[in-house]
Structure formats: structure tokens, C-alpha cells
């Protein structure tokens, strides 16, 4: 599967004040639901003194990215006034593998549901604009384990293809390789033939 998708180019933040309430929109690209949840948790920890930390994300899940997981929460704001508007911006911009958290410090003046919808939408939009939008291809992480004799061969295949990888040297050598889904099968074939089948792939 070689379909591309739109996501944000990099983490970014936008902030502004509405009638005394401070809004902080933070957005970042993520690879999985776990990544998105970890980002949400990290923002909640960093801004644990905030009145609200409102999360929303859209993440492709499943082995071939066939399942789109959408999530949002109002985190104590009136129902439908915070998380849904933030998620709606991600939907309208057709962004995937993208997570946002909008932090609010209450300023003493109630904004009403309409005011909240506008503020949470704006925080999400401005953070996305600050991050920029890019086209990406779905990736997966392939684990490659070989004995030391074959590790140089595997490393040269990975380097010649320009894949990002990390290597761990223990009893044998393990490579963790980030591969576009569309190229995963051919990489596995290449590694198998380069090592005469002496490679363990997960």
C-alpha cells in the first residue's frame, strides 16, 4: 500500500488570549495511537496547573493502515465545545497521524459555548499553520536480527537504500528499521537474499 497522507511537518505551538483566558495549542506528528497518547500525557504533566488540557488526534492504525482512529475529549469544558472543534479542524484539513492538545488557563470570564468552539478551533488551526503540512507515506518498523558475520551486509543494504535505522549489539546484532509500508516486502526479500536466509525478520 503506497497511499500518502497529510500530516503536520513538525511539532509547533500557538498561543493567544481571549477575554483573559490564555489558550495554548500544541500539535505534533505521531506514528501510532500510543505516540498520540504519550504526547497527550506529556502535555497534561507539563501543564498540570492548567484549567483544561483538551486532546484530539487522528491516527492510522492496523497493519496496513486501514483503520483510522479518531479521538477527542472536552476535558471538563461544556460538552462539544472543545475536543470536537479541535478534532473537526484535523478532519477539515484531512490530517492523519497528527495529535493536538489545547491548554486553557481560565481568565475569569465565561466565553460561552460559541466562544469556546471558536477559541479551541483557532488554537488548533494556528498551531497547524505554524507546523506546516506535508505529504507522508505510511511507515512501519521492521526488526532485523543477524549474527555478527552478516551484520555488515545488512548495514550496507540499509545504508544503500537510505533507511533510518538503529543498531544494537548484543549476543547478535539487532537493527530497528523505519521502512515505508510499500517497500517493506522488497526490503525483506533483499535482506533474505543478501544473507542467504540467515536473517530473522519481524
N, C-alpha and C positions, 0 to 999 in steps of 0.2 A: 504494500500500500504506500503510495508516494504522495498522497494528498498533502497539500500545505495548509497551514492555518495561520491566523493572525494573532499576535500576542504583543505585549509591550517589550521594547528593546532592552530596558534596564530598570532597576528599581528607581523610584522617584517619589518626591513628596510635594504637596501643595498645601499652603495654609492661608487662611483668611479669617476675619472676624465678622460676625453678623449680630448686630444689636447686643454686643457684649459677650456672646458665645464664641469661643475660639474653635475652629474646625481645622483638623489636620488630616489630609488624605494621603495615604501611603499605598503605593502599588508596586507589584513586582512580578516577574515571570516565574512560574513554577513548573516542575516536571510531573508532579503527581498530587493526589489528594493529601498524602502525608506531608509533602512540602508545603502545600497551602495551609494545612492545619498548624504546622510548625511556625509558619510566618505569623498567623493569627495569634498564636500563643505568645510568640516573642514580643509582638506589639502590645498585647494585653499586659505582659510583665513590665515592659518599659514604661507604659503609661497607666500603671495600676491606680494612679490617683485621679484619672480622668473620670468624668461623669458617665460617658459611654464609649465603648470601642466596638464599632459596628463592622462586621466582616461580610464579604461577599466574594465568591470565586466561581469560576467555570473551568473545569479540568477534564481533559480527555482521559478516560480510564479503559481498562481491559487490554488484553494482549495486542490487539491491533487497533486500539483507539476507537472502537465502535461505539463506546458508551460515553456520553457527555454528562458529567456530574455538575449540577448547579446547586449552590448553597448560599443562603444569606440569613442573617439574624438581625432583629431590631435592637438587641441588647438593652432592653428596658425602655426604649423610646416607644411612642404610641404605635400600635400595630400597623404595618405597611408604610410607615413614614421614613424609614431609614435604610434597612437592609435591602428591601425590594427596589427602591430607587437606585441604589448603588449597583445592584445586580442588573437592573434594566439598562444602565449605561454600558455594561460589558456586553450585553446581548445586542444592543443597538449598534455598537462598534464592531460586532462579530468577533470579539476577542475570546480566545481559549487559552488554557494553561496560564491563567492570569488570576492573581488574588489581590484584593484591596481591603484595607481596613481604614475606616474613617473614625478618628478620635475626636470627641467633643468635650470641651470644658464649658460647663453651663455658666452663662454670664448673668443670670438673674432675671432675664426677660423671656417669657414663653414665646416661641416662634409660631406656634400653631402647626397643625399637620402640613398645610401647604408650604409654610416657611421651612419646615424640616425637610420635606421632599426636595425643595429647591436647593437647600444647603448641602444635603448628602449627595445629590446628583452633581452639583457643582464641584464638590471636593473630589469626587471620582473622576469627572471629566478633566479637571485641571491637572490632577496627578498623571492621568494617561497622556495628556498633551505634553507634560514635562518629560515623560519617559520616552515618548515616541513609539510608533507602531511598526512592527516588522513582520515579514512572512517567514515562517519556520517550517521545517519538516519534522514529523514525529520521530523521536529517538527512543532507543532502548539501551539498557546497559547489558553488555554481554560479558560473562565471566569466563576467562580463558586460563586454564591451568596446564602447565607443562613441566617436564623435568628441565634441569639447568641446560642440558645439551641442546635442547630445542628452543630455549628462551631467546637466543639471538635471532633465530629465524623468525619467530613470532613478532619480536620487536621490529624487525626490518619491514615485515609486511604491514604492520600497523603504521609505522612512520611513513612508508611509501604512499599509503592511502590518505595520510594526514588526519587520522582519527585521534581524538583526545583519549588518553588512557593513563591509568596509574598502575604501577607495578609493585608487587610485594614479594620479597624474597624470604622464603621460609624453608621448609623441607623440600618444597619445589617452588616454582615461580607462578604467581597468580597475577593476571592482568585484568583490570576492570576497564572495559572499553565502551565509550559512548558512540553508538552507531545509528545512523538514520534507519528507520524500520525497513525502508525499501531496499537497503543494501545489506541487511543482516544475513540473509541466506547466502549471498555470494561471498561475504567475508568468511562465514563458517566453512564454505567449500574450499576457499583459498587456504585457510589455516589447516584444514584436514589434509589437503594435498601437499602443502609445503612441509608438513611434519610426518607425512606418510601415515596419517591417522593417529599419531601419538599425542593427541591433544584432547583435553577434557573441556567441553563447551557447555555452558549453562545459559 
